[in-house]
Amino acid sequence: MTSNPNKAPTLITGSDTDSFCEIYVGHWKMLCLFAFRITGNMDMAKDIVQEVFIDLLTKKEGTYVFNISAYLYHNGSLKF
């Protein structure tokens, strides 16, 4: 997903398993590398990324997102 000022936000919910899996597969590796560069510890990096995805998955009301990459990186950086 890319940012587009004319595009409506996408609703991300934990119950939409197909979308969640697509987001997870498409972003997990890069998020882990991002977290590793900050922490210097791959196990800690994986734990942080896992927490980001658990937070996204457990949001019952859903989250409106314009740019999923920015959302994930921002939420991951808040865990540090």
mmCIF file of the C-alpha atoms, coordinates in Angstrom:
data_MODEL
# 
_entry.id   MODEL 
# 
loop_
_atom_site.group_PDB 
_atom_site.id 
_atom_site.type_symbol 
_atom_site.label_atom_id 
_atom_site.label_alt_id 
_atom_site.label_comp_id 
_atom_site.label_asym_id 
_atom_site.label_entity_id 
_atom_site.label_seq_id 
_atom_site.pdbx_PDB_ins_code 
_atom_site.Cartn_x 
_atom_site.Cartn_y 
_atom_site.Cartn_z 
_atom_site.occupancy 
_atom_site.B_iso_or_equiv 
_atom_site.pdbx_formal_charge 
_atom_site.auth_seq_id 
_atom_site.auth_comp_id 
_atom_site.auth_asym_id 
_atom_site.auth_atom_id 
_atom_site.pdbx_PDB_model_num 
ATOM 1  C CA . MET A 1 1  ? 0.000   0.000   0.000  1.00 0.00 ? 1  MET A CA 1 
ATOM 2  C CA . THR A 1 2  ? 1.293   3.433   -0.841 1.00 0.00 ? 2  THR A CA 1 
ATOM 3  C CA . SER A 1 3  ? 0.229   6.838   0.329  1.00 0.00 ? 3  SER A CA 1 
ATOM 4  C CA . ASN A 1 4  ? -2.196  8.569   -2.014 1.00 0.00 ? 4  ASN A CA 1 
ATOM 5  C CA . PRO A 1 5  ? -3.904  11.814  -0.928 1.00 0.00 ? 5  PRO A CA 1 
ATOM 6  C CA . ASN A 1 6  ? -7.004  10.965  -2.979 1.00 0.00 ? 6  ASN A CA 1 
ATOM 7  C CA . LYS A 1 7  ? -7.368  7.439   -1.623 1.00 0.00 ? 7  LYS A CA 1 
ATOM 8  C CA . ALA A 1 8  ? -9.654  6.625   1.277  1.00 0.00 ? 8  ALA A CA 1 
ATOM 9  C CA . PRO A 1 9  ? -8.018  4.906   4.255  1.00 0.00 ? 9  PRO A CA 1 
ATOM 10 C CA . THR A 1 10 ? -8.092  1.131   4.490  1.00 0.00 ? 10 THR A CA 1 
ATOM 11 C CA . LEU A 1 11 ? -9.758  -0.489  7.494  1.00 0.00 ? 11 LEU A CA 1 
ATOM 12 C CA . ILE A 1 12 ? -7.473  -3.102  9.033  1.00 0.00 ? 12 ILE A CA 1 
ATOM 13 C CA . THR A 1 13 ? -9.075  -5.551  11.456 1.00 0.00 ? 13 THR A CA 1 
ATOM 14 C CA . GLY A 1 14 ? -7.774  -8.664  13.150 1.00 0.00 ? 14 GLY A CA 1 
ATOM 15 C CA . SER A 1 15 ? -10.742 -10.625 11.822 1.00 0.00 ? 15 SER A CA 1 
ATOM 16 C CA . ASP A 1 16 ? -9.648  -10.042 8.202  1.00 0.00 ? 16 ASP A CA 1 
ATOM 17 C CA . THR A 1 17 ? -7.112  -12.870 8.213  1.00 0.00 ? 17 THR A CA 1 
ATOM 18 C CA . ASP A 1 18 ? -6.319  -12.680 4.486  1.00 0.00 ? 18 ASP A CA 1 
ATOM 19 C CA . SER A 1 19 ? -5.350  -9.003  4.694  1.00 0.00 ? 19 SER A CA 1 
ATOM 20 C CA . PHE A 1 20 ? -3.498  -9.557  7.946  1.00 0.00 ? 20 PHE A CA 1 
ATOM 21 C CA . CYS A 1 21 ? -1.456  -12.418 6.448  1.00 0.00 ? 21 CYS A CA 1 
ATOM 22 C CA . GLU A 1 22 ? -0.648  -10.323 3.372  1.00 0.00 ? 22 GLU A CA 1 
ATOM 23 C CA . ILE A 1 23 ? 0.544   -7.450  5.567  1.00 0.00 ? 23 ILE A CA 1 
ATOM 24 C CA . TYR A 1 24 ? 2.532   -9.801  7.809  1.00 0.00 ? 24 TYR A CA 1 
ATOM 25 C CA . VAL A 1 25 ? 4.284   -11.590 4.954  1.00 0.00 ? 25 VAL A CA 1 
ATOM 26 C CA . GLY A 1 26 ? 4.973   -8.343  3.119  1.00 0.00 ? 26 GLY A CA 1 
ATOM 27 C CA . HIS A 1 27 ? 6.438   -6.436  6.076  1.00 0.00 ? 27 HIS A CA 1 
ATOM 28 C CA . TRP A 1 28 ? 7.808   -8.845  8.704  1.00 0.00 ? 28 TRP A CA 1 
ATOM 29 C CA . LYS A 1 29 ? 11.365  -9.163  7.375  1.00 0.00 ? 29 LYS A CA 1 
ATOM 30 C CA . MET A 1 30 ? 11.924  -5.437  6.804  1.00 0.00 ? 30 MET A CA 1 
ATOM 31 C CA . LEU A 1 31 ? 10.469  -4.570  10.216 1.00 0.00 ? 31 LEU A CA 1 
ATOM 32 C CA . CYS A 1 32 ? 12.780  -7.096  11.884 1.00 0.00 ? 32 CYS A CA 1 
ATOM 33 C CA . LEU A 1 33 ? 15.794  -5.611  10.112 1.00 0.00 ? 33 LEU A CA 1 
ATOM 34 C CA . PHE A 1 34 ? 14.692  -2.099  11.113 1.00 0.00 ? 34 PHE A CA 1 
ATOM 35 C CA . ALA A 1 35 ? 14.304  -3.145  14.747 1.00 0.00 ? 35 ALA A CA 1 
ATOM 36 C CA . PHE A 1 36 ? 17.628  -5.028  14.656 1.00 0.00 ? 36 PHE A CA 1 
ATOM 37 C CA . ARG A 1 37 ? 19.466  -1.924  13.435 1.00 0.00 ? 37 ARG A CA 1 
ATOM 38 C CA . ILE A 1 38 ? 18.155  -0.067  16.475 1.00 0.00 ? 38 ILE A CA 1 
ATOM 39 C CA . THR A 1 39 ? 18.499  -2.791  19.121 1.00 0.00 ? 39 THR A CA 1 
ATOM 40 C CA . GLY A 1 40 ? 21.507  -4.736  17.846 1.00 0.00 ? 40 GLY A CA 1 
ATOM 41 C CA . ASN A 1 41 ? 19.745  -7.897  19.055 1.00 0.00 ? 41 ASN A CA 1 
ATOM 42 C CA . MET A 1 42 ? 17.780  -10.072 16.608 1.00 0.00 ? 42 MET A CA 1 
ATOM 43 C CA . ASP A 1 43 ? 15.749  -11.849 19.300 1.00 0.00 ? 43 ASP A CA 1 
ATOM 44 C CA . MET A 1 44 ? 14.672  -8.516  20.762 1.00 0.00 ? 44 MET A CA 1 
ATOM 45 C CA . ALA A 1 45 ? 13.901  -7.215  17.269 1.00 0.00 ? 45 ALA A CA 1 
ATOM 46 C CA . LYS A 1 46 ? 11.663  -10.207 16.537 1.00 0.00 ? 46 LYS A CA 1 
ATOM 47 C CA . ASP A 1 47 ? 9.847   -9.727  19.869 1.00 0.00 ? 47 ASP A CA 1 
ATOM 48 C CA . ILE A 1 48 ? 9.191   -6.068  19.057 1.00 0.00 ? 48 ILE A CA 1 
ATOM 49 C CA . VAL A 1 49 ? 7.838   -6.889  15.609 1.00 0.00 ? 49 VAL A CA 1 
ATOM 50 C CA . GLN A 1 50 ? 5.690   -9.657  17.076 1.00 0.00 ? 50 GLN A CA 1 
ATOM 51 C CA . GLU A 1 51 ? 4.184   -7.139  19.516 1.00 0.00 ? 51 GLU A CA 1 
ATOM 52 C CA . VAL A 1 52 ? 3.387   -4.747  16.653 1.00 0.00 ? 52 VAL A CA 1 
ATOM 53 C CA . PHE A 1 53 ? 1.506   -7.459  14.771 1.00 0.00 ? 53 PHE A CA 1 
ATOM 54 C CA . ILE A 1 54 ? -0.258  -8.715  17.906 1.00 0.00 ? 54 ILE A CA 1 
ATOM 55 C CA . ASP A 1 55 ? -1.430  -5.145  18.583 1.00 0.00 ? 55 ASP A CA 1 
ATOM 56 C CA . LEU A 1 56 ? -2.768  -4.912  15.031 1.00 0.00 ? 56 LEU A CA 1 
ATOM 57 C CA . LEU A 1 57 ? -4.395  -8.347  15.194 1.00 0.00 ? 57 LEU A CA 1 
ATOM 58 C CA . THR A 1 58 ? -6.151  -7.737  18.514 1.00 0.00 ? 58 THR A CA 1 
ATOM 59 C CA . LYS A 1 59 ? -7.742  -4.405  17.590 1.00 0.00 ? 59 LYS A CA 1 
ATOM 60 C CA . LYS A 1 60 ? -11.368 -5.444  17.577 1.00 0.00 ? 60 LYS A CA 1 
ATOM 61 C CA . GLU A 1 61 ? -12.681 -2.109  16.290 1.00 0.00 ? 61 GLU A CA 1 
ATOM 62 C CA . GLY A 1 62 ? -10.124 -2.004  13.500 1.00 0.00 ? 62 GLY A CA 1 
ATOM 63 C CA . THR A 1 63 ? -7.759  0.718   12.429 1.00 0.00 ? 63 THR A CA 1 
ATOM 64 C CA . TYR A 1 64 ? -8.041  3.043   9.434  1.00 0.00 ? 64 TYR A CA 1 
ATOM 65 C CA . VAL A 1 65 ? -4.671  3.282   7.693  1.00 0.00 ? 65 VAL A CA 1 
ATOM 66 C CA . PHE A 1 66 ? -3.548  5.350   4.714  1.00 0.00 ? 66 PHE A CA 1 
ATOM 67 C CA . ASN A 1 67 ? -0.046  3.875   4.550  1.00 0.00 ? 67 ASN A CA 1 
ATOM 68 C CA . ILE A 1 68 ? 0.442   0.486   6.198  1.00 0.00 ? 68 ILE A CA 1 
ATOM 69 C CA . SER A 1 69 ? 4.251   0.645   6.073  1.00 0.00 ? 69 SER A CA 1 
ATOM 70 C CA . ALA A 1 70 ? 4.341   3.975   7.889  1.00 0.00 ? 70 ALA A CA 1 
ATOM 71 C CA . TYR A 1 71 ? 1.811   2.683   10.431 1.00 0.00 ? 71 TYR A CA 1 
ATOM 72 C CA . LEU A 1 72 ? 3.855   -0.442  11.192 1.00 0.00 ? 72 LEU A CA 1 
ATOM 73 C CA . TYR A 1 73 ? 7.210   1.350   11.402 1.00 0.00 ? 73 TYR A CA 1 
ATOM 74 C CA . HIS A 1 74 ? 5.732   4.051   13.634 1.00 0.00 ? 74 HIS A CA 1 
ATOM 75 C CA . ASN A 1 75 ? 4.147   1.544   15.997 1.00 0.00 ? 75 ASN A CA 1 
ATOM 76 C CA . GLY A 1 76 ? 7.334   -0.504  16.048 1.00 0.00 ? 76 GLY A CA 1 
ATOM 77 C CA . SER A 1 77 ? 9.429   2.540   16.939 1.00 0.00 ? 77 SER A CA 1 
ATOM 78 C CA . LEU A 1 78 ? 7.115   3.273   19.874 1.00 0.00 ? 78 LEU A CA 1 
ATOM 79 C CA . LYS A 1 79 ? 8.139   -0.066  21.411 1.00 0.00 ? 79 LYS A CA 1 
ATOM 80 C CA . PHE A 1 80 ? 11.780  1.026   21.860 1.00 0.00 ? 80 PHE A CA 1 
# 
